[in-house]
Amino acid sequence: MADVVMYGTRFCPYCVAARRFFDGRGISYSDIRVDEEPARREEMRARGGGRTVPQIWINATHVGGFTDMLALEADGRLDALLEDSNS
């Protein structure tokens, strides 16, 4: 199973949409709330993420934001990332 991590905030519409996407597909993920733990925002940036939320990683691959993840889904590349637990 892939290690999925999302840095986000509670009310960001793209964060909410990403959570719904993960939940709807039965994808387990770590939801790091940078609005509740502001120091985690710097952690997100240091990991190579942008300044905006959400920022999503699947295993060692930085996917980007929600629309980036949807683009991977549309291209048929998201499932491969989710299935590859060695990335």
PyMOL commands that set and color helices and strands:
alter all, ss='L'
color gray80, all
select helices_A, chain A and resi 13-25+39-46+66-74+78-83
alter helices_A, ss='H'
color red, helices_A
select strands_A, chain A and resi 4-8+30-33+55-58+61-64
alter strands_A, ss='S'
color yellow, strands_A
deselect
rebuild
show_as cartoon
